[in-house]
Amino acid sequence: MLPAAGLMMAEGVIHSLDDLKKPFVTVIHSYSTQIPGHAHLDKIGAIVVEELKALGYNVWYANVGGAICDGIAMGHFGMKYSLASRELIADEIETIIGAHPCDAWVGIANCDKIVPAMYNSDGAHQHPRGLRERRSDARRRRATRT
């Protein structure tokens, strides 16, 4: 785990080896300037990341590509990629979560393909549907420190 910890320190995800004892949460968003409804998702993601850090979590932050806007892809060859992009996005999330295991993840999306892709990818991993379980763990840890 030490080589991974060194890389996590270099990235700023953890600040000491003691941080490895805290839960890891991955925030995944589908920000893109190619889709008007997604152009703000990086800002929402940044707020979520800061709030999670304030609660004491180690946080990874990732973006998934492959987002296709039906309105822009419609009427030409590009539309053949629209529905297939759902599987691509699900595979990207499974890859991120599988390669960098975490205790929970948060998906931020705004699309009839990306939201289902996030749900589909969640089935491949055993993560809590929210952070309720981990928040209670964090509260217990804080209570035992004082």
N, CA, C and O atoms as a GROMACS GRO file, in nm:
protein
  584
    1MET      N    1   0.082  -0.121   0.000
    1MET     CA    2   0.000   0.000   0.000
    1MET      C    3   0.085   0.126   0.000
    1MET      O    4   0.037   0.232  -0.040
    2LEU      N    5   0.211   0.118   0.044
    2LEU     CA    6   0.294   0.239   0.050
    2LEU      C    7   0.317   0.305  -0.085
    2LEU      O    8   0.312   0.428  -0.092
    3PRO      N    9   0.343   0.231  -0.193
    3PRO     CA   10   0.357   0.301  -0.322
    3PRO      C   11   0.229   0.377  -0.359
    3PRO      O   12   0.236   0.490  -0.407
    4ALA      N   13   0.114   0.314  -0.336
    4ALA     CA   14  -0.012   0.382  -0.365
    4ALA      C   15  -0.029   0.504  -0.274
    4ALA      O   16  -0.075   0.609  -0.319
    5ALA      N   17   0.008   0.490  -0.148
    5ALA     CA   18  -0.003   0.603  -0.054
    5ALA      C   19   0.084   0.719  -0.099
    5ALA      O   20   0.044   0.834  -0.088
    6GLY      N   21   0.204   0.688  -0.149
    6GLY     CA   22   0.291   0.794  -0.199
    6GLY      C   23   0.229   0.870  -0.314
    6GLY      O   24   0.240   0.993  -0.323
    7LEU      N   25   0.164   0.797  -0.403
    7LEU     CA   26   0.097   0.862  -0.516
    7LEU      C   27  -0.025   0.941  -0.470
    7LEU      O   28  -0.053   1.049  -0.523
    8MET      N   29  -0.096   0.889  -0.371
    8MET     CA   30  -0.211   0.962  -0.318
    8MET      C   31  -0.166   1.090  -0.247
    8MET      O   32  -0.235   1.192  -0.253
    9MET      N   33  -0.051   1.084  -0.182
    9MET     CA   34   0.004   1.206  -0.118
    9MET      C   35   0.045   1.307  -0.224
    9MET      O   36   0.019   1.427  -0.209
   10ALA      N   37   0.110   1.260  -0.329
   10ALA     CA   38   0.153   1.351  -0.435
   10ALA      C   39   0.033   1.422  -0.499
   10ALA      O   40   0.043   1.538  -0.539
   11GLU      N   41  -0.078   1.353  -0.508
   11GLU     CA   42  -0.200   1.410  -0.566
   11GLU      C   43  -0.274   1.499  -0.466
   11GLU      O   44  -0.356   1.582  -0.506
   12GLY      N   45  -0.246   1.481  -0.337
   12GLY     CA   46  -0.314   1.559  -0.235
   12GLY      C   47  -0.442   1.494  -0.183
   12GLY      O   48  -0.518   1.558  -0.110
   13VAL      N   49  -0.466   1.369  -0.219
   13VAL     CA   50  -0.584   1.297  -0.170
   13VAL      C   51  -0.568   1.267  -0.022
   13VAL      O   52  -0.664   1.279   0.055
   14ILE      N   53  -0.447   1.228   0.018
   14ILE     CA   54  -0.418   1.209   0.160
   14ILE      C   55  -0.298   1.298   0.196
   14ILE      O   56  -0.221   1.339   0.109
   15HIS      N   57  -0.285   1.327   0.323
   15HIS     CA   58  -0.175   1.413   0.368
   15HIS      C   59  -0.076   1.340   0.459
   15HIS      O   60   0.035   1.387   0.480
   16SER      N   61  -0.119   1.225   0.512
   16SER     CA   62  -0.031   1.142   0.594
   16SER      C   63  -0.080   0.998   0.585
   16SER      O   64  -0.190   0.972   0.537
   17LEU      N   65   0.002   0.906   0.630
   17LEU     CA   66  -0.038   0.765   0.629
   17LEU      C   67  -0.158   0.740   0.720
   17LEU      O   68  -0.233   0.645   0.698
   18ASP      N   69  -0.176   0.823   0.821
   18ASP     CA   70  -0.293   0.810   0.909
   18ASP      C   71  -0.423   0.831   0.832
   18ASP      O   72  -0.528   0.777   0.869
   19ASP      N   73  -0.417   0.910   0.724
   19ASP     CA   74  -0.538   0.934   0.645
   19ASP      C   75  -0.590   0.807   0.579
   19ASP      O   76  -0.706   0.802   0.540
   20LEU      N   77  -0.506   0.705   0.566
   20LEU     CA   78  -0.551   0.580   0.506
   20LEU      C   79  -0.658   0.512   0.591
   20LEU      O   80  -0.729   0.424   0.543
   21LYS      N   81  -0.669   0.552   0.717
   21LYS     CA   82  -0.770   0.495   0.806
   21LYS      C   83  -0.908   0.556   0.781
   21LYS      O   84  -1.009   0.500   0.822
   22LYS      N   85  -0.912   0.670   0.714
   22LYS     CA   86  -1.040   0.737   0.685
   22LYS      C   87  -1.102   0.678   0.559
   22LYS      O   88  -1.031   0.629   0.472
   23PRO      N   89  -1.235   0.684   0.549
   23PRO     CA   90  -1.301   0.632   0.430
   23PRO      C   91  -1.266   0.712   0.304
   23PRO      O   92  -1.243   0.833   0.310
   24PHE      N   93  -1.265   0.642   0.192
   24PHE     CA   94  -1.242   0.704   0.062
   24PHE      C   95  -1.375   0.715  -0.013
   24PHE      O   96  -1.451   0.619  -0.020
   25VAL      N   97  -1.401   0.832  -0.068
   25VAL     CA   98  -1.519   0.855  -0.150
   25VAL      C   99  -1.472   0.908  -0.285
   25VAL      O  100  -1.388   0.998  -0.292
   26THR      N  101  -1.526   0.853  -0.390
   26THR     CA  102  -1.495   0.901  -0.525
   26THR      C  103  -1.615   0.979  -0.577
   26THR      O  104  -1.728   0.931  -0.575
   27VAL      N  105  -1.590   1.099  -0.624
   27VAL     CA  106  -1.693   1.182  -0.687
   27VAL      C  107  -1.668   1.177  -0.837
   27VAL      O  108  -1.559   1.211  -0.885
   28ILE      N  109  -1.770   1.134  -0.912
   28ILE     CA  110  -1.758   1.122  -1.057
   28ILE      C  111  -1.866   1.210  -1.121
   28ILE      O  112  -1.984   1.199  -1.088
   29HIS      N  113  -1.824   1.295  -1.212
   29HIS     CA  114  -1.920   1.381  -1.281
   29HIS      C  115  -1.901   1.368  -1.431
   29HIS      O  116  -1.802   1.311  -1.478
   30SER      N  117  -1.996   1.422  -1.505
   30SER     CA  118  -1.991   1.412  -1.651
   30SER      C  119  -1.981   1.551  -1.715
   30SER      O  120  -2.043   1.578  -1.817
   31TYR      N  121  -1.902   1.637  -1.653
   31TYR     CA  122  -1.883   1.773  -1.707
   31TYR      C  123  -1.834   1.768  -1.851
   31TYR      O  124  -1.746   1.689  -1.886
   32SER      N  125  -1.892   1.852  -1.933
   32SER     CA  126  -1.850   1.867  -2.071
   32SER      C  127  -1.906   1.998  -2.123
   32SER      O  128  -2.019   2.034  -2.091
   33THR      N  129  -1.828   2.069  -2.202
   33THR     CA  130  -1.882   2.190  -2.265
   33THR      C  131  -1.954   2.156  -2.395
   33THR      O  132  -2.009   2.245  -2.460
   34GLN      N  133  -1.955   2.028  -2.433
   34GLN     CA  134  -2.025   1.987  -2.554
   34GLN      C  135  -2.175   1.969  -2.530
   34GLN      O  136  -2.252   1.963  -2.626
   35ILE      N  137  -2.216   1.962  -2.405
   35ILE     CA  138  -2.356   1.944  -2.372
   35ILE      C  139  -2.396   2.057  -2.277
   35ILE      O  140  -2.343   2.065  -2.166
   36PRO      N  141  -2.487   2.143  -2.318
   36PRO     CA  142  -2.523   2.257  -2.233
   36PRO      C  143  -2.565   2.218  -2.092
   36PRO      O  144  -2.531   2.289  -1.997
   37GLY      N  145  -2.636   2.109  -2.075
   37GLY     CA  146  -2.682   2.067  -1.943
   37GLY      C  147  -2.571   2.013  -1.854
   37GLY      O  148  -2.594   1.987  -1.736
   38HIS      N  149  -2.452   1.996  -1.908
   38HIS     CA  150  -2.341   1.941  -1.831
   38HIS      C  151  -2.232   2.046  -1.803
   38HIS      O  152  -2.137   2.018  -1.730
   39ALA      N  153  -2.247   2.164  -1.860
   39ALA     CA  154  -2.141   2.265  -1.852
   39ALA      C  155  -2.116   2.316  -1.710
   39ALA      O  156  -2.014   2.379  -1.685
   40HIS      N  157  -2.207   2.290  -1.618
   40HIS     CA  158  -2.192   2.338  -1.480
   40HIS      C  159  -2.156   2.226  -1.381
   40HIS      O  160  -2.134   2.253  -1.263
   41LEU      N  161  -2.150   2.102  -1.428
   41LEU     CA  162  -2.135   1.990  -1.335
   41LEU      C  163  -1.999   1.987  -1.264
   41LEU      O  164  -1.989   1.933  -1.153
   42ASP      N  165  -1.896   2.043  -1.326
   42ASP     CA  166  -1.767   2.050  -1.256
   42ASP      C  167  -1.775   2.139  -1.133
   42ASP      O  168  -1.710   2.112  -1.032
   43LYS      N  169  -1.854   2.246  -1.142
   43LYS     CA  170  -1.869   2.336  -1.028
   43LYS      C  171  -1.947   2.269  -0.914
   43LYS      O  172  -1.911   2.282  -0.797
   44ILE      N  173  -2.052   2.196  -0.949
   44ILE     CA  174  -2.126   2.122  -0.848
   44ILE      C  175  -2.036   2.016  -0.785
   44ILE      O  176  -2.035   1.997  -0.664
   45GLY      N  177  -1.959   1.946  -0.870
   45GLY     CA  178  -1.867   1.845  -0.821
   45GLY      C  179  -1.765   1.902  -0.724
   45GLY      O  180  -1.734   1.840  -0.622
   46ALA      N  181  -1.713   2.020  -0.755
   46ALA     CA  182  -1.614   2.082  -0.667
   46ALA      C  183  -1.674   2.113  -0.530
   46ALA      O  184  -1.607   2.099  -0.428
   47ILE      N  185  -1.800   2.155  -0.527
   47ILE     CA  186  -1.867   2.182  -0.400
   47ILE      C  187  -1.884   2.052  -0.321
   47ILE      O  188  -1.858   2.048  -0.200
   48VAL      N  189  -1.926   1.946  -0.389
   48VAL     CA  190  -1.943   1.816  -0.322
   48VAL      C  191  -1.810   1.768  -0.265
   48VAL      O  192  -1.805   1.719  -0.152
   49VAL      N  193  -1.702   1.782  -0.342
   49VAL     CA  194  -1.569   1.741  -0.296
   49VAL      C  195  -1.531   1.817  -0.169
   49VAL      O  196  -1.485   1.756  -0.072
   50GLU      N  197  -1.549   1.947  -0.169
   50GLU     CA  198  -1.511   2.027  -0.051
   50GLU      C  199  -1.595   1.989   0.070
   50GLU      O  200  -1.543   1.982   0.182
   51GLU      N  201  -1.724   1.966   0.050
   51GLU     CA  202  -1.810   1.926   0.162
   51GLU      C  203  -1.768   1.791   0.219
   51GLU      O  204  -1.764   1.773   0.341
   52LEU      N  205  -1.737   1.696   0.132
   52LEU     CA  206  -1.692   1.564   0.178
   52LEU      C  207  -1.560   1.574   0.254
   52LEU      O  208  -1.541   1.508   0.356
   53LYS      N  209  -1.469   1.656   0.203
   53LYS     CA  210  -1.341   1.675   0.274
   53LYS      C  211  -1.366   1.737   0.412
   53LYS      O  212  -1.301   1.698   0.509
   54ALA      N  213  -1.458   1.832   0.418
   54ALA     CA  214  -1.489   1.896   0.547
   54ALA      C  215  -1.546   1.794   0.647
   54ALA      O  216  -1.530   1.810   0.768
   55LEU      N  217  -1.613   1.691   0.595
   55LEU     CA  218  -1.666   1.585   0.682
   55LEU      C  219  -1.561   1.483   0.722
   55LEU      O  220  -1.588   1.394   0.802
   56GLY      N  221  -1.440   1.496   0.666
   56GLY     CA  222  -1.331   1.408   0.706
   56GLY      C  223  -1.302   1.292   0.613
   56GLY      O  224  -1.228   1.200   0.649
   57TYR      N  225  -1.360   1.293   0.493
   57TYR     CA  226  -1.336   1.185   0.397
   57TYR      C  227  -1.214   1.214   0.311
   57TYR      O  228  -1.178   1.330   0.288
   58ASN      N  229  -1.150   1.108   0.265
   58ASN     CA  230  -1.051   1.119   0.157
   58ASN      C  231  -1.133   1.119   0.029
   58ASN      O  232  -1.221   1.035   0.012
   59VAL      N  233  -1.104   1.211  -0.062
   59VAL     CA  234  -1.189   1.225  -0.180
   59VAL      C  235  -1.108   1.220  -0.309
   59VAL      O  236  -1.010   1.292  -0.326
   60TRP      N  237  -1.152   1.131  -0.398
   60TRP     CA  238  -1.103   1.130  -0.536
   60TRP      C  239  -1.208   1.198  -0.621
   60TRP      O  240  -1.328   1.191  -0.592
   61TYR      N  241  -1.164   1.264  -0.727
   61TYR     CA  242  -1.254   1.340  -0.812
   61TYR      C  243  -1.223   1.304  -0.956
   61TYR      O  244  -1.110   1.322  -1.001
   62ALA      N  245  -1.322   1.254  -1.029
   62ALA     CA  246  -1.298   1.209  -1.166
   62ALA      C  247  -1.411   1.254  -1.259
   62ALA      O  248  -1.524   1.278  -1.216
   63ASN      N  249  -1.378   1.265  -1.384
   63ASN     CA  250  -1.473   1.300  -1.488
   63ASN      C  251  -1.483   1.183  -1.584
   63ASN      O  252  -1.383   1.119  -1.616
   64VAL      N  253  -1.604   1.155  -1.632
   64VAL     CA  254  -1.621   1.053  -1.735
   64VAL      C  255  -1.648   1.123  -1.868
   64VAL      O  256  -1.726   1.218  -1.875
   65GLY      N  257  -1.583   1.076  -1.970
   65GLY     CA  258  -1.604   1.131  -2.103
   65GLY      C  259  -1.712   1.052  -2.174
   65GLY      O  260  -1.788   0.979  -2.110
   66GLY      N  261  -1.718   1.065  -2.302
   66GLY     CA  262  -1.813   0.987  -2.380
   66GLY      C  263  -1.955   1.038  -2.375
   66GLY      O  264  -2.046   0.970  -2.423
   67ALA      N  265  -1.977   1.154  -2.317
   67ALA     CA  266  -2.112   1.209  -2.309
   67ALA      C  267  -2.155   1.258  -2.447
   67ALA      O  268  -2.085   1.338  -2.511
   68ILE      N  269  -2.269   1.211  -2.492
   68ILE     CA  270  -2.321   1.248  -2.624
   68ILE      C  271  -2.453   1.321  -2.605
   68ILE      O  272  -2.540   1.274  -2.531
   69CYS      N  273  -2.469   1.433  -2.670
   69CYS     CA  274  -2.595   1.508  -2.667
   69CYS      C  275  -2.678   1.466  -2.788
   69CYS      O  276  -2.638   1.488  -2.902
   70ASP      N  277  -2.795   1.406  -2.762
   70ASP     CA  278  -2.881   1.363  -2.872
   70ASP      C  279  -2.918   1.479  -2.963
   70ASP      O  280  -2.924   1.462  -3.085
   71GLY      N  281  -2.943   1.594  -2.906
   71GLY     CA  282  -2.983   1.710  -2.986
   71GLY      C  283  -2.876   1.753  -3.085
   71GLY      O  284  -2.908   1.801  -3.194
   72ILE      N  285  -2.750   1.736  -3.048
   72ILE     CA  286  -2.640   1.773  -3.138
   72ILE      C  287  -2.608   1.658  -3.233
   72ILE      O  288  -2.571   1.681  -3.348
   73ALA      N  289  -2.622   1.534  -3.186
   73ALA     CA  290  -2.589   1.417  -3.267
   73ALA      C  291  -2.701   1.380  -3.365
   73ALA      O  292  -2.678   1.304  -3.459
   74MET      N  293  -2.820   1.433  -3.345
   74MET     CA  294  -2.936   1.396  -3.425
   74MET      C  295  -2.922   1.440  -3.571
   74MET      O  296  -2.867   1.546  -3.602
   75GLY      N  297  -2.972   1.356  -3.659
   75GLY     CA  298  -2.980   1.394  -3.800
   75GLY      C  299  -2.855   1.362  -3.880
   75GLY      O  300  -2.848   1.396  -3.998
   76HIS      N  301  -2.756   1.296  -3.820
   76HIS     CA  302  -2.638   1.256  -3.895
   76HIS      C  303  -2.580   1.129  -3.833
   76HIS      O  304  -2.636   1.074  -3.738
   77PHE      N  305  -2.470   1.083  -3.886
   77PHE     CA  306  -2.409   0.957  -3.845
   77PHE      C  307  -2.379   0.952  -3.696
   77PHE      O  308  -2.375   0.844  -3.638
   78GLY      N  309  -2.358   1.065  -3.633
   78GLY     CA  310  -2.324   1.070  -3.492
   78GLY      C  311  -2.428   1.009  -3.399
   78GLY      O  312  -2.395   0.970  -3.287
   79MET      N  313  -2.552   1.002  -3.444
   79MET     CA  314  -2.658   0.948  -3.358
   79MET      C  315  -2.636   0.800  -3.326
   79MET      O  316  -2.688   0.750  -3.226
   80LYS      N  317  -2.561   0.731  -3.410
   80LYS     CA  318  -2.537   0.588  -3.382
   80LYS      C  319  -2.454   0.569  -3.255
   80LYS      O  320  -2.450   0.459  -3.199
   81TYR      N  321  -2.387   0.673  -3.209
   81TYR     CA  322  -2.304   0.665  -3.088
   81TYR      C  323  -2.382   0.698  -2.961
   81TYR      O  324  -2.334   0.670  -2.850
   82SER      N  325  -2.498   0.755  -2.975
   82SER     CA  326  -2.572   0.805  -2.859
   82SER      C  327  -2.600   0.697  -2.756
   82SER      O  328  -2.553   0.706  -2.643
   83LEU      N  329  -2.676   0.596  -2.793
   83LEU     CA  330  -2.712   0.494  -2.696
   83LEU      C  331  -2.590   0.413  -2.651
   83LEU      O  332  -2.581   0.372  -2.535
   84ALA      N  333  -2.497   0.389  -2.743
   84ALA     CA  334  -2.376   0.314  -2.707
   84ALA      C  335  -2.292   0.387  -2.602
   84ALA      O  336  -2.216   0.325  -2.528
   85SER      N  337  -2.306   0.519  -2.596
   85SER     CA  338  -2.227   0.596  -2.499
   85SER      C  339  -2.264   0.557  -2.356
   85SER      O  340  -2.182   0.571  -2.265
   86ARG      N  341  -2.386   0.509  -2.333
   86ARG     CA  342  -2.427   0.466  -2.198
   86ARG      C  343  -2.336   0.355  -2.148
   86ARG      O  344  -2.290   0.359  -2.034
   87GLU      N  345  -2.311   0.256  -2.232
   87GLU     CA  346  -2.224   0.145  -2.192
   87GLU      C  347  -2.080   0.191  -2.173
   87GLU      O  348  -2.010   0.145  -2.083
   88LEU      N  349  -2.037   0.281  -2.259
   88LEU     CA  350  -1.901   0.336  -2.247
   88LEU      C  351  -1.883   0.406  -2.112
   88LEU      O  352  -1.782   0.386  -2.045
   89ILE      N  353  -1.979   0.487  -2.074
   89ILE     CA  354  -1.971   0.559  -1.948
   89ILE      C  355  -1.977   0.462  -1.829
   89ILE      O  356  -1.902   0.478  -1.733
   90ALA      N  357  -2.066   0.363  -1.836
   90ALA     CA  358  -2.073   0.263  -1.729
   90ALA      C  359  -1.939   0.190  -1.716
   90ALA      O  360  -1.892   0.166  -1.605
   91ASP      N  361  -1.879   0.155  -1.830
   91ASP     CA  362  -1.748   0.089  -1.827
   91ASP      C  363  -1.640   0.179  -1.767
   91ASP      O  364  -1.555   0.132  -1.692
   92GLU      N  365  -1.644   0.309  -1.800
   92GLU     CA  366  -1.546   0.402  -1.745
   92GLU      C  367  -1.557   0.408  -1.593
   92GLU      O  368  -1.456   0.405  -1.522
   93ILE      N  369  -1.680   0.416  -1.543
   93ILE     CA  370  -1.699   0.424  -1.398
   93ILE      C  371  -1.655   0.295  -1.331
   93ILE      O  372  -1.588   0.298  -1.227
   94GLU      N  373  -1.692   0.181  -1.388
   94GLU     CA  374  -1.648   0.053  -1.332
   94GLU      C  375  -1.496   0.044  -1.328
   94GLU      O  376  -1.439  -0.008  -1.232
   95THR      N  377  -1.432   0.096  -1.432
   95THR     CA  378  -1.286   0.093  -1.437
   95THR      C  379  -1.225   0.182  -1.329
   95THR      O  380  -1.132   0.141  -1.260
   96ILE      N  381  -1.278   0.302  -1.314
   96ILE     CA  382  -1.227   0.395  -1.212
   96ILE      C  383  -1.243   0.336  -1.074
   96ILE      O  384  -1.148   0.333  -0.996
   97ILE      N  385  -1.363   0.288  -1.042
   97ILE     CA  386  -1.392   0.234  -0.909
   97ILE      C  387  -1.319   0.102  -0.886
   97ILE      O  388  -1.274   0.074  -0.775
   98GLY      N  389  -1.308   0.021  -0.991
   98GLY     CA  390  -1.238  -0.107  -0.976
   98GLY      C  391  -1.089  -0.091  -0.955
   98GLY      O  392  -1.030  -0.164  -0.876
   99ALA      N  393  -1.028   0.005  -1.024
   99ALA     CA  394  -0.884   0.025  -1.015
   99ALA      C  395  -0.845   0.105  -0.890
   99ALA      O  396  -0.738   0.085  -0.834
  100HIS      N  397  -0.933   0.194  -0.847
  100HIS     CA  398  -0.909   0.277  -0.729
  100HIS      C  399  -1.024   0.254  -0.632
  100HIS      O  400  -1.115   0.336  -0.623
  101PRO      N  401  -1.021   0.143  -0.558
  101PRO     CA  402  -1.133   0.108  -0.471
  101PRO      C  403  -1.163   0.217  -0.369
  101PRO      O  404  -1.074   0.286  -0.320
  102CYS      N  405  -1.291   0.230  -0.340
  102CYS     CA  406  -1.334   0.332  -0.244
  102CYS      C  407  -1.447   0.274  -0.160
  102CYS      O  408  -1.500   0.167  -0.189
  103ASP      N  409  -1.482   0.346  -0.056
  103ASP     CA  410  -1.590   0.303   0.033
  103ASP      C  411  -1.727   0.342  -0.020
  103ASP      O  412  -1.826   0.275   0.010
  104ALA      N  413  -1.733   0.448  -0.096
  104ALA     CA  414  -1.858   0.495  -0.157
  104ALA      C  415  -1.822   0.586  -0.273
  104ALA      O  416  -1.710   0.635  -0.283
  105TRP      N  417  -1.919   0.607  -0.360
  105TRP     CA  418  -1.898   0.704  -0.468
  105TRP      C  419  -2.025   0.782  -0.492
  105TRP      O  420  -2.136   0.736  -0.466
  106VAL      N  421  -2.006   0.903  -0.543
  106VAL     CA  422  -2.116   0.994  -0.572
  106VAL      C  423  -2.112   1.023  -0.721
  106VAL      O  424  -2.008   1.063  -0.774
  107GLY      N  425  -2.224   1.004  -0.789
  107GLY     CA  426  -2.232   1.036  -0.931
  107GLY      C  427  -2.310   1.164  -0.952
  107GLY      O  428  -2.416   1.183  -0.893
  108ILE      N  429  -2.257   1.252  -1.035
  108ILE     CA  430  -2.323   1.379  -1.066
  108ILE      C  431  -2.341   1.384  -1.217
  108ILE      O  432  -2.244   1.391  -1.293
  109ALA      N  433  -2.467   1.380  -1.260
  109ALA     CA  434  -2.494   1.377  -1.404
  109ALA      C  435  -2.625   1.449  -1.432
  109ALA      O  436  -2.700   1.485  -1.341
  110ASN      N  437  -2.652   1.468  -1.561
  110ASN     CA  438  -2.774   1.536  -1.603
  110ASN      C  439  -2.808   1.489  -1.744
  110ASN      O  440  -2.791   1.564  -1.840
  111CYS      N  441  -2.856   1.366  -1.756
  111CYS     CA  442  -2.883   1.316  -1.890
  111CYS      C  443  -2.955   1.182  -1.880
  111CYS      O  444  -2.936   1.107  -1.784
  112ASP      N  445  -3.038   1.153  -1.979
  112ASP     CA  446  -3.112   1.027  -1.978
  112ASP      C  447  -3.026   0.908  -2.017
  112ASP      O  448  -3.075   0.795  -2.017
  113LYS      N  449  -2.901   0.929  -2.048
  113LYS     CA  450  -2.808   0.818  -2.073
  113LYS      C  451  -2.705   0.806  -1.961
  113LYS      O  452  -2.670   0.695  -1.922
  114ILE      N  453  -2.657   0.917  -1.910
  114ILE     CA  454  -2.549   0.913  -1.813
  114ILE      C  455  -2.599   0.871  -1.675
  114ILE      O  456  -2.532   0.794  -1.606
  115VAL      N  457  -2.715   0.919  -1.634
  115VAL     CA  458  -2.768   0.876  -1.504
  115VAL      C  459  -2.790   0.725  -1.503
  115VAL      O  460  -2.746   0.660  -1.408
  116PRO      N  461  -2.856   0.665  -1.605
  116PRO     CA  462  -2.868   0.518  -1.605
  116PRO      C  463  -2.732   0.449  -1.612
  116PRO      O  464  -2.714   0.342  -1.554
  117ALA      N  465  -2.637   0.507  -1.682
  117ALA     CA  466  -2.503   0.447  -1.689
  117ALA      C  467  -2.440   0.442  -1.551
  117ALA      O  468  -2.374   0.345  -1.517
  118MET      N  469  -2.462   0.547  -1.471
  118MET     CA  470  -2.408   0.548  -1.335
  118MET      C  471  -2.475   0.441  -1.251
  118MET      O  472  -2.409   0.372  -1.173
  119TYR      N  473  -2.606   0.425  -1.266
  119TYR     CA  474  -2.676   0.318  -1.193
  119TYR      C  475  -2.626   0.182  -1.240
  119TYR      O  476  -2.604   0.093  -1.157
  120ASN      N  477  -2.610   0.164  -1.370
  120ASN     CA  478  -2.563   0.035  -1.424
  120ASN      C  479  -2.425   0.000  -1.370
  120ASN      O  480  -2.399  -0.115  -1.335
  121SER      N  481  -2.336   0.097  -1.364
  121SER     CA  482  -2.201   0.068  -1.316
  121SER      C  483  -2.200   0.038  -1.168
  121SER      O  484  -2.113  -0.036  -1.121
  122ASP      N  485  -2.295   0.092  -1.094
  122ASP     CA  486  -2.301   0.069  -0.951
  122ASP      C  487  -2.327  -0.078  -0.919
  122ASP      O  488  -2.286  -0.127  -0.814
  123GLY      N  489  -2.395  -0.148  -1.008
  123GLY     CA  490  -2.425  -0.288  -0.986
  123GLY      C  491  -2.301  -0.376  -0.985
  123GLY      O  492  -2.305  -0.487  -0.932
  124ALA      N  493  -2.192  -0.328  -1.043
  124ALA     CA  494  -2.069  -0.408  -1.050
  124ALA      C  495  -1.989  -0.403  -0.920
  124ALA      O  496  -1.899  -0.484  -0.900
  125HIS      N  497  -2.022  -0.309  -0.833
  125HIS     CA  498  -1.946  -0.291  -0.709
  125HIS      C  499  -2.042  -0.287  -0.592
  125HIS      O  500  -2.157  -0.245  -0.606
  126GLN      N  501  -1.996  -0.330  -0.479
  126GLN     CA  502  -2.079  -0.331  -0.359
  126GLN      C  503  -2.052  -0.205  -0.277
  126GLN      O  504  -1.970  -0.206  -0.185
  127HIS      N  505  -2.122  -0.098  -0.310
  127HIS     CA  506  -2.106   0.028  -0.237
  127HIS      C  507  -2.238   0.069  -0.175
  127HIS      O  508  -2.344   0.036  -0.227
  128PRO      N  509  -2.232   0.140  -0.065
  128PRO     CA  510  -2.356   0.192  -0.007
  128PRO      C  511  -2.422   0.290  -0.102
  128PRO      O  512  -2.353   0.359  -0.177
  129ARG      N  513  -2.552   0.299  -0.099
  129ARG     CA  514  -2.627   0.388  -0.186
  129ARG      C  515  -2.616   0.533  -0.140
  129ARG      O  516  -2.663   0.623  -0.210
  130GLY      N  517  -2.557   0.558  -0.031
  130GLY     CA  518  -2.539   0.694   0.018
  130GLY      C  519  -2.424   0.693   0.116
  130GLY      O  520  -2.351   0.594   0.127
  131LEU      N  521  -2.408   0.799   0.186
  131LEU     CA  522  -2.297   0.808   0.280
  131LEU      C  523  -2.344   0.793   0.425
  131LEU      O  524  -2.266   0.814   0.518
  132ARG      N  525  -2.470   0.758   0.445
  132ARG     CA  526  -2.524   0.748   0.579
  132ARG      C  527  -2.441   0.656   0.667
  132ARG      O  528  -2.409   0.690   0.780
  133GLU      N  529  -2.408   0.538   0.615
  133GLU     CA  530  -2.331   0.444   0.697
  133GLU      C  531  -2.195   0.501   0.734
  133GLU      O  532  -2.151   0.489   0.848
  134ARG      N  533  -2.130   0.562   0.638
  134ARG     CA  534  -1.995   0.614   0.662
  134ARG      C  535  -1.997   0.737   0.751
  134ARG      O  536  -1.904   0.758   0.828
  135ARG      N  537  -2.100   0.819   0.742
  135ARG     CA  538  -2.108   0.935   0.829
  135ARG      C  539  -2.117   0.891   0.974
  135ARG      O  540  -2.054   0.951   1.062
  136SER      N  541  -2.195   0.786   0.999
  136SER     CA  542  -2.206   0.740   1.137
  136SER      C  543  -2.072   0.686   1.186
  136SER      O  544  -2.035   0.705   1.302
  137ASP      N  545  -1.998   0.620   1.096
  137ASP     CA  546  -1.863   0.574   1.133
  137ASP      C  547  -1.775   0.693   1.168
  137ASP      O  548  -1.700   0.689   1.265
  138ALA      N  549  -1.783   0.798   1.087
  138ALA     CA  550  -1.700   0.917   1.110
  138ALA      C  551  -1.737   0.983   1.242
  138ALA      O  552  -1.650   1.028   1.316
  139ARG      N  553  -1.867   0.990   1.271
  139ARG     CA  554  -1.909   1.050   1.398
  139ARG      C  555  -1.856   0.970   1.517
  139ARG      O  556  -1.812   1.027   1.616
  140ARG      N  557  -1.861   0.836   1.504
  140ARG     CA  558  -1.809   0.751   1.614
  140ARG      C  559  -1.660   0.776   1.632
  140ARG      O  560  -1.612   0.785   1.745
  141ARG      N  561  -1.588   0.788   1.523
  141ARG     CA  562  -1.443   0.810   1.534
  141ARG      C  563  -1.415   0.944   1.600
  141ARG      O  564  -1.328   0.954   1.686
  142ARG      N  565  -1.489   1.049   1.560
  142ARG     CA  566  -1.467   1.181   1.621
  142ARG      C  567  -1.501   1.177   1.769
  142ARG      O  568  -1.432   1.240   1.850
  143ALA      N  569  -1.605   1.105   1.805
  143ALA     CA  570  -1.645   1.097   1.946
  143ALA      C  571  -1.541   1.026   2.031
  143ALA      O  572  -1.521   1.061   2.147
  144THR      N  573  -1.474   0.928   1.973
  144THR     CA  574  -1.373   0.854   2.050
  144THR      C  575  -1.243   0.932   2.062
  144THR      O  576  -1.163   0.905   2.151
  145ARG      N  577  -1.221   1.028   1.973
  145ARG     CA  578  -1.097   1.108   1.980
  145ARG      C  579  -1.101   1.209   2.094
  145ARG      O  580  -0.997   1.243   2.151
  146THR      N  581  -1.220   1.257   2.128
  146THR     CA  582  -1.230   1.364   2.230
  146THR      C  583  -1.236   1.308   2.369
  146THR      O  584  -1.244   1.385   2.466
   0.00000   0.00000   0.00000
